């Protein structure tokens, strides 16, 4: 396995991030005294590294709980996490934020399975990647799933699409 930029790993494939952490730790001060979301916000968004959720929303570390996965989909694990966030960590509202140019939007499950196989990966046909060819419809479904979850009554939920080219956040739900 090679780093994304193609340079070979050193003897320790984590040496670069451990060195950066050592520098970080030398001037570290805790973000907050408690793990609560200071702004009462949880953000469910994609794992795409082009998204900086805090900058996108004008937030600081400690302001919100950030939950990321491929495609910003509301899975059972996201629902479980939101229950903890609401009852134990001060969350009162949730933003589900999909984005333009997402690999999970506009592709089919078959497309993703084929791409993984073509890159030398294993047979993944037993997995569901929750792809969608209608991102707005999927976003509405996912927001509805949170709103209907019996463990999350009266939670304020919104659905948005973040434009990677402009930085603009557009409300869908």
Buried (B, 14 or more C-beta within 10 A) or exposed (E): EEEEEEEEEEEEEEEEEEEEEEEEEEEEEEEEEEEBBBBBBBBBBBEBEEBEBBEBBEBEEBBBBBBBBBBBBBBEEBBEBBBEBBEEBBBBBBBBBBBBEBBBBBBEBEBBBBEBEEEEEEEBEEEEBBBBEEBBEBBBBBBBBBBEBEEBEEBEBBBBBBEBEEEEBEEBB
